[in-house]
Amino acid sequence: MSARDQIASAIAENDVVLFMKGTPQFPQCGFSGQVVQILDYLGAPYKGVNVLASDEMRQGIKEFSNWPTIPQLYVKGEFVGGCDIIREMFQAGELQSHLKEAGVELKQTA
């Protein structure tokens, strides 16, 4: 299975997917770590995909989304953004609203 197929499969099979450097338990960069903290704080269920597992995956996600940086967050198949966008949305309360409107159940709405 190609990296593109793996990416498409992960997005199709999970409501919320974070393509990141490292894993949710052990982020390998500060930006990925920030998005993990936000999602964990909200209690949003998500799948973390470690793009460091292969060069093909790391390059493939950038081409898939036409977005140059990692992490990348997808909600219900839609690319939402990277770390700065997610952080700004969270601080404005927009991320919580976006997730709820997409039908993603959150444990916390602060």
N, C-alpha and C positions, 0 to 999 in steps of 0.2 A: 504494500500500500504506500503510495507516495505521500509526502508531507502535506501536500494540498488536500488529498483525500482524508488524511488523519485530522487535519484542521476542520474541514467541512463536517466530518463525522462528529467530532467533539462538540461543535456548535449546534448541530442538529439534535444530538442526544441529550444535551444539558441546557436548562433554562438560562443559567449564568455560567460563563466560562471566562477564566482569567488566564491569558497566555502571559507567562512571567518567567523571570530568571530565578530558578530554584523552585522550591515547593512551598505551599502554604505554611508548612511546619518549619521550613528553613529557607526563607527568601535569600537569594544570592545578590541582591542589590537593594539599595534604599528605596528606590521608586516602587519596585515590586512589593517591598515590605510595607510601604504606606498604603497601597491599595488593599493588601491583605488585612491590615489593621482596620481599615474602614469597613470592609465587608464583614469581618469577624465582629466588629462592634455592633453592626446592624443585625447580625445574626442571619445574614443572607446565605442560603445554601449555594455553594458554587463548586465548580471543578477547576482545579489549578492544573495547568499544563506547563511543564518545565521545558522551555525552548532551548535550554542549554544541553538537553539530551542529545541533540544532533544539530550540526550546522545547517542541514537541509530544513529542519523545522524552524530554526531561528530566522533564516532568510525567507522561508516560505510564508511565515505569518506576516512579514512586512509586505510581501508581494500580494498576499491574499487581501489584505485590508487597504493597501496603498497608503500605509502609515509607517513612518520611518523608525518609530521607537517602540520599546517594550518597557512596561507591560501594556497589554491591550485587553479591554473588558468588552465582552459581548453579552447582551441580554436578549433572550428569545430570538437569537439569530442576527441581531442588529449590533453593529459595532458602535459602542458608546464613546470610547476615548481612551486616552492614556492617563498617566498619573495626575498631571496638572488638571485636566478636565474633570476627572473623577473627584479629586480633592475639592475643586471649586463647586462642583455639583453637590457634594456632600455638605459643605459648609453652608450652602444656600438652601439646603433641604430639598434640592431638585433630584438628587440620586434616590432618596427614599421614595419620593413620589413616582419617579420613573419605574423603579422596581415594583412598587405596589400596582401601578397601572398595568404593568406587564404580567401581573398575577403571581409575582414572587412573594412568598410569605416571609416577613421579617419578624425576628424575635423582639426587636427593639426599634422604636421610631424616633429616638432623640436626634 
